[in-house]
Amino acid sequence: MSAVPVMRKFGLNYCHLLRFRAQNHHALRRKPDPSYRLLSSQTVAPGEEDLSHERTNQKYDMLYPGHISTTTFQKALLAFGSGIACMVNPARDDMICALGETTGSVALRYMHRKMMADPEGRQILEDKPVINTDTVDVDYLGTLPEGTFGKEYWHFLNKHNFNPDARRPVNFVDDPDLVYVMLRYRQCHDLTHTLLGMPPNMLGEVAVKWFEAIQTGLPMCVTAALFGPLRLGPKHRQKYRSIYLQWAIRSALKSRFLLNVYFEKHWETDMTQLRDQLNLEPAPVPLVRSGKNTKTK
């Protein structure tokens, strides 16, 4: 019996909602219509809440907008099913998000403590900035001088046809204090790619997941770091073992905790200078995107 029927059997019909969202994965990666955005846990696409109620028996509660209440047993089943789905198809960002949220409570508390212990991290928790096209002028970033952090982020978004609005809202985290921590981690993922100089192909994602796993302790990141290399082809597997694994671990241990960085205040900062401030070691050998986010050669 597969994971999804098992979850249905025990009343996890909200998995229909996750599967529905997955059907729109490619649409989310394109520049969205302004009327349809998944911006944050505070913003829901028009009609999405009604559609979720229509497709599922699981109702949102009032803990925070978009929260889906689940028992510990339901979370375990959802984590099991989403974990299998992630290994079968790493492009299922709905399953990746579900896995991260249902298994990340201990790590999120750790991340929250680290942010509270740092002045800049504490300021981020107080301000709760979100990264989307309502708060970040992407066109302005494109006008910045070459070599600045904002311009490099702009290049990353345009080269890979990404958009900040594509990051999903948080649904399964039950502690309101931790909802923003998960959202901030999720919205800063592309910024981590930019700082590390890693493209969003399979090898680049595995390297970034090692970095994030060490910095955050999120089980989802640990799982991706451990099992992601199984999908690498021979050439990238050799590069991973000889170069990128050691570098990702070393860089994560040496650098500042990235969730304590108020990235929105550094768009105009020179990339080399910002990396020096963060004690962040960029990729020793930059990768060229393979064009696929699955198995690489």
Secondary structure as UniProt FT lines:
FT   HELIX           3..9
FT   TURN            10..11
FT   TURN            13..14
FT   HELIX           15..22
FT   TURN            23..24
FT   HELIX           25..29
FT   TURN            34..35
FT   TURN            41..42
FT   TURN            46..47
FT   HELIX           48..55
FT   TURN            65..66
FT   HELIX           72..88
FT   TURN            90..91
FT   HELIX           93..103
FT   HELIX           105..116
FT   HELIX           119..127
FT   TURN            133..135
FT   HELIX           138..143
FT   TURN            146..147
FT   HELIX           149..159
FT   TURN            160..161
FT   HELIX           164..166
FT   HELIX           176..187
FT   HELIX           189..196
FT   HELIX           202..216
FT   HELIX           219..227
FT   HELIX           228..231
FT   HELIX           234..239
FT   HELIX           240..244
FT   HELIX           245..254
FT   HELIX           258..260
FT   HELIX           263..265
FT   TURN            267..268
FT   HELIX           271..278
//
